[in-house]
Every structure is written in C-alpha cells, then in structure tokens.
Amino acid sequence: MDNEFLKDKRVRSKQTPYTPTAEPEYVEARDLNWEERTRSAQRDSRPAAERKPRTSEPRERKERGGEENIVYGLRPVIEAIETDKQIEKLYVRKGAEGQLMADLKDLCYRSRIRYQEVPVEKLNRLTRGNHQGVVAVIAPIAYVELEDILDRIPEDEKALIVVFDGVTDVRNFGAIARSAECAGAHGLICPLKNSAPVNGDAIRASAGALTRIPVHRAGSIRNTLKTLAQAGMKIVAATEKADTILFDADLTGPTVLVMGNEESGISKEVLKLCDCKAAIPMVGAIESLNVAAAAAVMLFETVRQRFCQQ
C-alpha cells in the first residue's frame, strides 16, 4: 500500500501542468504608482553633487543588531570563558599574535570552544569598540548535556526528542522549536557546526520556546544518535525518499525525530543510523515541505498516535 501511494505520486508529478484553454480577458488598468514613480524620477534627476552618497551603514547596523550579548576585548573574553559563560560564536582576527592571544587560544582548546579566524573588517562590523582582535557572542540560553535531557524525561512519558542535522536557517530552527515545545518534546539536539545559531532571531521565531525546552549542542550527531539508540529510542528520519508513509510508522514508543538540511536533507551517514525512514504523503505538484512545516507534521503525528493509544 505504501509503495503504491508513493509510485502514484511520482506518476502524477510527471503529468503535464494545467494550462488554460480560453483566451484571457485583458482589462486596461490604471497605473496607481505613476505619480510616485514620477516623483522618484524627478529626485534622481538632481545633480550628482546634490545627492546623498549611499553607504553600507544599514547593512553593518543590521549585522550588529543580529548578534546579541557581544563581549569584545582579550581580557573580557577570557574572563567570560573562565566564568563558564556559554559561547555561541568566537571570532579571532587572522594572524593575531601576542601572549594574551596565545592564552586565549589555549583556554579555548582546554574548554573545547571553537573559534573562527576572520578578517578585521568582520570584527569592526560586529562592534565599534576596541575589540583587540577578538569578539565573542554569548549564548542567550543555557545549553545542557545529553544526560540532562534524558534525566528530565518523566518516567510515565515516552521520550520525544528532535535532532537537527544541518538546519541552518534561524527562523526554521525557531519554528521547529516552537512546534516541538507545543508537542511536548523533551529536548532538541543540534550540532556544534553547520547549525543555525540560537540567537535573538531564533528565540523570537520560537515564540520563546527556546527558553523553555532543553537544547543540547553535540560534537557528533552520529555518536549522539548511537547513544540514544542504546538508550532504547527509535531513530526516525523525515525524508521524502522513504518507501514508508509517515502514518504507517510506529511513533508510539520512545522516539527521536531527525530533521535535515533545508536543501540537501539528512546526510547519508546519519540516514544509515536511522531505524525508520518516513515520508509525508504529498498530493500537490511540489514534492517537499519546508523543514519547519515537515517537522510540525512529524511531531503532531507522533502526538496523534500516542493519544489514540491511550
């Protein structure tokens, strides 16, 4: 039954798209923007000397505004790390030298904090202060260990965890977190690299859910999935390439839902570790959902199955 539905979907997607047979009726329309465009043309016709030069200030201001909780300067950043502040991002000027810089890099190594070497122009865009070649972004939430997520799951509830495999869009990340919190998920897991940052934009997109649901940053998604599988959880991948329809997948037990990159989906290495690959049935011509919408469907199908089981 599952294969027949998906094969039928593939056949339908190859059909010739609908085109109207009747000649369209053209109606003369007024150009409501004519006066505005005329005024714009008049303004642009002024001599070049009278025009205000365009600057990149709005872009720089937008970039700075998107990074909350910035700490800059060698000693302030070192102190932030030593006092166990959670570092979301750490930027270091390329070629920076000196004893304090060497101490900072050694501290990052011992604390397992990754830093990115960038041109000085990048640092200047992030702050106008005397950054001394280093800028850190403090995480607006407190990340937790994987064991903390597992320990917080009540004994009378079946585990439900969402794993991000390369979801890089901040708004998608926040929207998935919102759906996960509403569905009663017990935690979110994202990789240290190639993942959307948990910043102010993500928290706003989540409607505050990211401040309520535990988030763990994993050094290796594959090792984390192996640990979850050993803990008795079923690893379910959301992918349109699956032969099993989502509604036929058993999501009533302890479940881990894996959501992939917005463009390429779940990586092949991660797919090999999944116990079940489930596809959301599609009827329209577009063959895939936005990752945030797909996550919502996966999460609430899990909720539906568990409610029906009670």
Sine and cosine of phi, psi and omega as CSV:
sin_phi,cos_phi,sin_psi,cos_psi,sin_omega,cos_omega
0.00,0.00,-0.68,0.73,-0.03,-1.00
-0.89,0.45,-0.75,0.66,-0.04,-1.00
-0.90,0.44,-0.61,0.80,-0.01,-1.00
-0.90,0.44,-0.65,0.76,0.01,-1.00
-0.90,0.44,-0.72,0.69,-0.06,-1.00
-0.93,0.38,-0.60,0.80,0.05,-1.00
-0.90,0.43,-0.64,0.77,0.03,-1.00
-0.88,0.47,-0.60,0.80,0.02,-1.00
-0.90,0.43,-0.67,0.74,-0.01,-1.00
-0.91,0.41,-0.60,0.80,0.02,-1.00
-0.91,0.41,-0.70,0.71,-0.02,-1.00
-0.89,0.45,-0.57,0.82,-0.06,-1.00
-0.93,0.36,-0.33,0.95,0.01,-1.00
-1.00,0.00,-0.09,1.00,-0.02,-1.00
-0.92,0.39,0.44,-0.90,0.01,-1.00
-0.92,0.40,0.78,-0.62,-0.03,-1.00
-0.89,0.45,0.43,-0.90,-0.03,-1.00
-0.92,0.40,0.72,-0.69,0.10,-0.99
-0.76,-0.65,0.70,-0.71,-0.03,-1.00
-0.92,0.39,0.62,-0.79,-0.01,-1.00
-1.00,-0.06,-0.42,0.91,-0.03,-1.00
-0.99,0.11,0.53,-0.85,0.06,-1.00
-0.93,0.38,0.74,-0.67,0.00,-1.00
-0.93,0.36,0.55,-0.84,-0.01,-1.00
-1.00,-0.06,0.89,-0.45,-0.05,-1.00
-1.00,-0.03,0.72,-0.69,-0.01,-1.00
-0.84,-0.54,0.75,-0.66,0.01,-1.00
-0.92,0.40,0.77,-0.64,-0.04,-1.00
-0.87,-0.49,0.54,-0.84,0.06,-1.00
-0.98,0.20,0.60,-0.80,0.08,-1.00
-1.00,0.08,0.99,-0.13,-0.07,-1.00
-0.94,0.33,-0.31,0.95,-0.02,-1.00
-0.99,-0.13,0.20,0.98,-0.10,-0.99
-0.89,0.46,-0.72,0.69,-0.04,-1.00
-0.90,0.44,-0.65,0.76,-0.01,-1.00
-0.91,0.41,-0.67,0.74,0.01,-1.00
-0.92,0.39,-0.54,0.84,0.04,-1.00
-0.91,0.41,-0.69,0.72,0.04,-1.00
-0.89,0.46,-0.62,0.78,0.01,-1.00
-0.90,0.44,-0.65,0.76,0.01,-1.00
-0.90,0.43,-0.62,0.78,0.03,-1.00
-0.91,0.42,-0.64,0.77,0.03,-1.00
-0.90,0.43,-0.65,0.76,-0.03,-1.00
-0.95,0.31,-0.29,0.96,-0.02,-1.00
-0.99,0.13,-0.02,1.00,0.04,-1.00
-0.92,0.38,0.41,-0.91,0.04,-1.00
-0.85,0.52,0.51,-0.86,-0.05,-1.00
-0.86,0.50,-0.53,0.85,-0.03,-1.00
-0.92,0.40,-0.43,0.90,-0.03,-1.00
-1.00,0.03,-0.21,0.98,-0.03,-1.00
-0.99,0.13,0.53,-0.85,0.06,-1.00
-0.99,0.16,0.77,-0.64,-0.01,-1.00
-0.91,0.41,0.58,-0.81,0.05,-1.00
-0.98,0.18,0.64,-0.77,0.02,-1.00
-0.80,-0.59,0.21,-0.98,0.03,-1.00
-1.00,-0.06,0.25,0.97,-0.06,-1.00
-0.86,0.51,-0.69,0.73,0.01,-1.00
-0.85,0.52,-0.63,0.78,0.00,-1.00
-0.91,0.42,-0.69,0.73,0.01,-1.00
-0.91,0.42,-0.66,0.75,0.00,-1.00
-0.90,0.43,-0.61,0.79,0.03,-1.00
-0.90,0.43,-0.66,0.75,-0.02,-1.00
-0.92,0.40,-0.66,0.76,0.04,-1.00
-0.92,0.39,-0.60,0.80,-0.03,-1.00
-0.93,0.36,-0.38,0.92,-0.01,-1.00
-0.99,0.13,-0.10,0.99,-0.02,-1.00
-0.91,-0.42,0.97,-0.25,0.00,-1.00
-1.00,0.02,0.33,-0.94,0.11,-0.99
0.85,0.53,0.77,0.64,-0.01,-1.00
-0.99,0.13,0.72,-0.70,0.13,-0.99
-0.84,-0.54,0.77,-0.64,-0.03,-1.00
-0.71,-0.70,0.37,-0.93,-0.08,-1.00
0.98,-0.19,0.59,-0.81,-0.10,-1.00
-0.88,0.47,-0.81,0.58,-0.05,-1.00
-0.91,0.41,-0.68,0.73,0.05,-1.00
-0.87,0.49,-0.62,0.79,0.00,-1.00
-0.94,0.35,-0.67,0.75,0.05,-1.00
-0.87,0.49,-0.67,0.74,0.01,-1.00
-0.91,0.42,-0.62,0.78,0.02,-1.00
-0.88,0.47,-0.64,0.77,0.02,-1.00
-0.94,0.34,-0.67,0.74,-0.03,-1.00
-0.92,0.39,-0.43,0.90,0.03,-1.00
-1.00,-0.08,0.31,0.95,0.11,-0.99
0.90,0.43,0.48,0.88,0.17,-0.99
-0.92,0.38,0.66,-0.75,-0.01,-1.00
-0.99,0.12,0.89,-0.46,-0.07,-1.00
-1.00,0.01,0.86,-0.50,0.05,-1.00
-0.99,0.17,-0.74,0.68,0.03,-1.00
-0.60,-0.80,0.51,-0.86,0.05,-1.00
-0.68,-0.73,0.87,-0.49,-0.02,-1.00
-0.94,-0.35,0.73,-0.68,0.02,-1.00
-0.81,-0.59,0.68,-0.74,-0.01,-1.00
-0.91,0.41,0.69,-0.72,0.03,-1.00
-0.87,0.49,0.71,-0.70,0.06,-1.00
0.98,0.22,0.11,0.99,-0.02,-1.00
-0.92,0.40,0.69,-0.73,-0.02,-1.00
-0.75,-0.67,0.00,-1.00,0.00,-1.00
0.89,-0.47,0.33,-0.95,-0.06,-1.00
-0.91,0.41,-0.70,0.71,0.00,-1.00
-0.90,0.45,-0.62,0.78,0.03,-1.00
-0.91,0.42,-0.64,0.77,0.05,-1.00
-0.90,0.43,-0.63,0.78,0.04,-1.00
-0.90,0.44,-0.65,0.76,0.01,-1.00
-0.89,0.45,-0.72,0.69,-0.02,-1.00
-0.91,0.42,-0.61,0.79,0.05,-1.00
-0.91,0.42,-0.63,0.77,0.03,-1.00
-0.91,0.42,-0.64,0.77,0.05,-1.00
-0.89,0.46,-0.64,0.77,0.01,-1.00
-0.90,0.43,-0.70,0.71,-0.02,-1.00
-0.94,0.34,-0.50,0.86,-0.02,-1.00
-1.00,-0.05,0.01,1.00,-0.01,-1.00
0.85,0.53,0.72,0.69,0.04,-1.00
-0.94,-0.33,0.82,-0.57,0.02,-1.00
-0.99,0.12,0.62,-0.78,0.10,-1.00
-0.78,-0.62,0.41,-0.91,-0.05,-1.00
-0.88,-0.47,0.80,-0.60,0.04,-1.00
-0.99,0.10,0.82,-0.58,-0.10,-0.99
-0.72,-0.69,0.32,-0.95,0.10,-1.00
-0.91,0.42,0.38,-0.92,-0.03,-1.00
-0.90,0.44,-0.44,0.90,0.01,-1.00
-0.89,0.47,-0.58,0.81,0.04,-1.00
-0.89,0.45,-0.68,0.74,0.01,-1.00
-0.92,0.40,-0.62,0.78,0.00,-1.00
-0.91,0.42,-0.50,0.87,0.04,-1.00
-0.96,0.29,-0.53,0.85,-0.03,-1.00
-0.97,0.26,-0.55,0.84,-0.01,-1.00
-0.44,-0.90,0.52,-0.86,0.07,-1.00
-1.00,-0.09,-0.03,1.00,0.00,-1.00
-0.98,0.20,0.05,-1.00,0.01,-1.00
-0.99,0.17,1.00,0.02,-0.14,-0.99
-0.98,0.19,-0.26,0.97,0.02,-1.00
0.84,0.54,0.42,0.91,0.07,-1.00
1.00,0.03,0.22,0.98,0.01,-1.00
-0.52,-0.85,0.72,-0.69,0.05,-1.00
-0.69,-0.72,0.76,-0.65,0.03,-1.00
-0.87,-0.49,0.57,-0.82,0.08,-1.00
-0.93,-0.37,0.89,-0.45,-0.02,-1.00
-0.99,0.17,0.73,-0.68,0.00,-1.00
-0.90,0.44,0.72,-0.69,0.00,-1.00
-0.97,0.23,-0.14,0.99,0.06,-1.00
-0.80,-0.60,0.28,-0.96,0.05,-1.00
-0.99,-0.12,0.91,-0.41,0.04,-1.00
-0.95,0.30,0.42,-0.91,-0.03,-1.00
-0.84,-0.54,0.27,-0.96,0.09,-1.00
-0.99,0.16,0.36,-0.93,0.00,-1.00
-0.87,0.50,-0.63,0.78,0.02,-1.00
-0.87,0.49,-0.55,0.83,0.02,-1.00
-0.90,0.43,-0.65,0.76,0.03,-1.00
-0.89,0.45,-0.71,0.70,-0.04,-1.00
-0.92,0.40,-0.61,0.79,-0.02,-1.00
-0.94,0.34,-0.43,0.90,-0.05,-1.00
-0.99,0.12,-0.15,0.99,-0.03,-1.00
-0.96,0.28,0.86,-0.51,0.01,-1.00
-0.87,0.50,0.53,-0.85,-0.05,-1.00
-0.90,0.43,-0.47,0.88,-0.04,-1.00
-1.00,-0.04,0.20,0.98,0.01,-1.00
-0.85,-0.52,0.54,-0.84,0.08,-1.00
-1.00,0.06,0.73,-0.68,-0.07,-1.00
-0.88,0.47,0.62,-0.79,0.10,-0.99
-0.62,-0.78,0.93,-0.38,-0.07,-1.00
-0.79,-0.61,0.63,-0.78,0.03,-1.00
-0.94,-0.34,0.78,-0.63,0.02,-1.00
-0.92,-0.38,0.76,-0.65,0.04,-1.00
-0.99,-0.13,0.84,-0.54,0.06,-1.00
-0.92,-0.38,0.99,0.14,0.05,-1.00
1.00,0.06,0.38,0.93,0.09,-1.00
-0.97,0.24,0.93,-0.37,-0.15,-0.99
-0.95,-0.30,-0.24,0.97,-0.01,-1.00
-0.99,0.15,0.81,-0.59,-0.09,-1.00
-0.89,0.46,-0.67,0.74,-0.04,-1.00
-0.94,0.34,-0.61,0.79,0.10,-1.00
-0.89,0.45,-0.67,0.74,0.02,-1.00
-0.86,0.52,-0.74,0.67,0.00,-1.00
-0.91,0.42,-0.64,0.77,0.00,-1.00
-0.91,0.41,-0.62,0.78,0.04,-1.00
-0.91,0.41,-0.65,0.76,0.03,-1.00
-0.88,0.48,-0.62,0.78,0.02,-1.00
-0.90,0.43,-0.72,0.69,0.02,-1.00
-0.90,0.44,-0.63,0.77,-0.01,-1.00
-0.90,0.44,-0.68,0.73,0.01,-1.00
-0.91,0.42,-0.66,0.75,0.02,-1.00
-0.91,0.40,-0.51,0.86,-0.01,-1.00
-1.00,0.08,-0.02,1.00,0.03,-1.00
0.99,0.13,0.39,0.92,0.03,-1.00
-0.90,0.44,0.49,-0.87,-0.09,-1.00
-1.00,-0.08,-0.18,0.98,0.01,-1.00
0.03,-1.00,0.32,-0.95,0.07,-1.00
-0.86,-0.51,0.59,-0.81,0.02,-1.00
-0.76,-0.65,0.80,-0.59,0.01,-1.00
-0.74,-0.67,0.42,-0.91,-0.01,-1.00
-0.98,0.20,0.38,-0.93,0.06,-1.00
-0.91,0.41,-0.61,0.80,-0.02,-1.00
-0.93,-0.36,0.39,-0.92,0.06,-1.00
0.83,0.56,0.75,0.66,0.03,-1.00
-0.59,-0.81,0.48,-0.88,0.05,-1.00
-0.90,0.44,0.65,-0.76,0.05,-1.00
-0.96,0.29,0.55,-0.83,0.09,-1.00
-1.00,0.04,1.00,0.04,-0.02,-1.00
-0.88,-0.47,-0.21,-0.98,-0.03,-1.00
-0.87,0.50,-0.62,0.78,0.01,-1.00
-0.90,0.43,-0.65,0.76,0.02,-1.00
-0.91,0.40,-0.65,0.76,0.00,-1.00
-0.91,0.41,-0.64,0.77,0.04,-1.00
-0.91,0.41,-0.66,0.75,0.01,-1.00
-0.91,0.42,-0.46,0.89,0.00,-1.00
-1.00,0.06,-0.01,1.00,-0.06,-1.00
0.84,0.54,0.54,0.84,0.02,-1.00
1.00,0.04,-0.02,1.00,-0.05,-1.00
-0.89,0.46,-0.52,0.86,-0.03,-1.00
-0.92,0.38,-0.29,0.96,0.08,-1.00
-1.00,0.01,-0.07,1.00,-0.06,-1.00
-0.91,-0.41,-0.50,0.86,-0.07,-1.00
-0.98,-0.19,0.69,-0.72,-0.02,-1.00
-0.90,0.44,0.66,-0.75,0.01,-1.00
-0.82,-0.57,0.77,-0.64,0.04,-1.00
-0.89,-0.46,0.73,-0.69,0.09,-1.00
-0.98,-0.18,0.87,-0.50,-0.10,-1.00
-0.98,-0.21,0.68,-0.74,0.09,-1.00
-0.94,0.35,-0.50,0.86,0.02,-1.00
-0.63,-0.78,0.90,-0.43,0.03,-1.00
-0.91,0.41,-0.60,0.80,-0.01,-1.00
-0.90,0.44,-0.72,0.70,0.02,-1.00
-0.91,0.42,-0.57,0.82,0.03,-1.00
-0.91,0.41,-0.67,0.74,0.03,-1.00
-0.90,0.43,-0.60,0.80,0.06,-1.00
-0.89,0.46,-0.65,0.76,0.02,-1.00
-0.90,0.43,-0.67,0.74,0.01,-1.00
-0.92,0.40,-0.61,0.80,0.04,-1.00
-0.91,0.42,-0.64,0.77,0.04,-1.00
-0.91,0.41,-0.42,0.91,0.03,-1.00
-0.99,0.15,0.05,1.00,0.07,-1.00
1.00,-0.05,0.33,0.94,-0.03,-1.00
-0.99,-0.16,0.54,-0.84,0.03,-1.00
-1.00,-0.02,0.81,-0.58,-0.03,-1.00
-1.00,-0.06,0.90,-0.44,-0.06,-1.00
-0.90,-0.44,0.83,-0.55,0.01,-1.00
-0.99,-0.14,0.72,-0.70,0.08,-1.00
-1.00,-0.05,0.95,-0.32,-0.03,-1.00
-0.50,-0.87,0.67,-0.75,0.01,-1.00
-0.96,0.27,-0.16,0.99,-0.01,-1.00
-1.00,0.08,0.00,1.00,-0.05,-1.00
-0.97,0.23,0.39,-0.92,0.07,-1.00
-0.99,-0.13,-0.08,1.00,0.01,-1.00
-0.96,-0.26,0.77,-0.64,0.06,-1.00
-0.97,0.25,0.60,-0.80,-0.05,-1.00
-0.80,0.60,-0.66,0.75,-0.10,-1.00
-0.93,0.36,-0.27,0.96,0.05,-1.00
-0.99,-0.12,-0.09,1.00,0.03,-1.00
-0.99,0.14,0.64,-0.77,0.00,-1.00
-1.00,0.06,0.94,-0.35,-0.03,-1.00
-0.91,-0.42,0.32,0.95,-0.09,-1.00
-0.99,0.15,-0.38,0.93,0.00,-1.00
-1.00,-0.01,-0.09,-1.00,0.08,-1.00
-0.83,0.56,0.84,-0.54,-0.20,-0.98
-0.74,-0.67,0.61,-0.79,0.14,-0.99
-0.88,-0.47,0.87,-0.49,0.03,-1.00
-0.99,-0.14,0.82,-0.57,-0.03,-1.00
-0.96,-0.27,0.84,-0.54,0.02,-1.00
-0.92,-0.39,0.71,-0.70,-0.13,-0.99
-0.99,-0.17,-0.05,-1.00,0.00,-1.00
-0.86,0.51,0.54,-0.84,-0.07,-1.00
-0.86,0.51,-0.49,0.87,-0.07,-1.00
-0.96,-0.29,-0.76,0.65,-0.12,-0.99
-0.99,-0.11,-0.15,0.99,0.01,-1.00
0.98,0.20,-0.41,-0.91,-0.03,-1.00
-0.98,0.18,0.67,-0.75,-0.02,-1.00
-0.92,0.40,0.44,-0.90,-0.03,-1.00
-0.89,0.47,-0.61,0.79,-0.02,-1.00
-0.90,0.44,-0.62,0.78,0.00,-1.00
-0.96,0.27,-0.61,0.79,0.01,-1.00
-0.86,0.51,-0.56,0.83,-0.01,-1.00
-0.90,0.43,-0.40,0.91,-0.04,-1.00
-1.00,-0.01,-0.08,1.00,-0.07,-1.00
-1.00,0.09,0.67,-0.74,0.02,-1.00
-0.98,0.21,-0.46,0.89,-0.07,-1.00
-0.58,-0.82,0.68,-0.74,0.07,-1.00
-0.90,-0.44,0.89,-0.45,-0.12,-0.99
-0.89,-0.46,0.67,-0.74,0.02,-1.00
-0.92,-0.38,0.66,-0.75,0.09,-1.00
-0.99,0.15,0.85,-0.53,-0.04,-1.00
-0.90,0.44,0.73,-0.69,-0.02,-1.00
-0.90,-0.43,0.59,-0.81,0.02,-1.00
-0.91,-0.41,-0.53,0.85,-0.03,-1.00
-0.98,0.22,-0.04,-1.00,-0.04,-1.00
-0.97,0.24,-0.51,0.86,0.04,-1.00
-0.96,0.26,0.77,-0.63,-0.22,-0.98
-1.00,-0.07,0.03,1.00,-0.01,-1.00
-0.49,-0.87,0.40,-0.92,0.05,-1.00
-0.99,-0.15,0.35,-0.94,0.23,-0.97
-0.84,0.54,0.59,-0.80,-0.12,-0.99
-0.87,0.49,-0.55,0.84,0.02,-1.00
-0.93,0.36,-0.65,0.76,0.03,-1.00
-0.93,0.38,-0.65,0.76,0.02,-1.00
-0.89,0.45,-0.65,0.76,0.02,-1.00
-0.89,0.46,-0.64,0.77,0.03,-1.00
-0.88,0.47,-0.66,0.75,0.02,-1.00
-0.90,0.44,-0.71,0.70,0.00,-1.00
-0.88,0.48,-0.71,0.71,-0.05,-1.00
-0.90,0.44,-0.71,0.70,-0.09,-1.00
-0.99,0.11,-0.26,0.96,0.23,-0.97
-0.94,0.34,-0.58,0.81,0.09,-1.00
-0.90,0.45,-0.70,0.71,0.03,-1.00
-0.88,0.48,-0.68,0.73,-0.02,-1.00
-0.87,0.49,-0.73,0.68,-0.02,-1.00
-0.88,0.47,-0.63,0.78,-0.04,-1.00
-0.95,0.30,-0.56,0.83,0.08,-1.00
-0.92,0.39,-0.66,0.75,-0.01,-1.00
-0.92,0.39,-0.45,0.90,-0.01,-1.00
-0.96,0.29,-0.44,0.90,-0.07,-1.00
-0.96,0.27,0.00,0.00,0.00,0.00
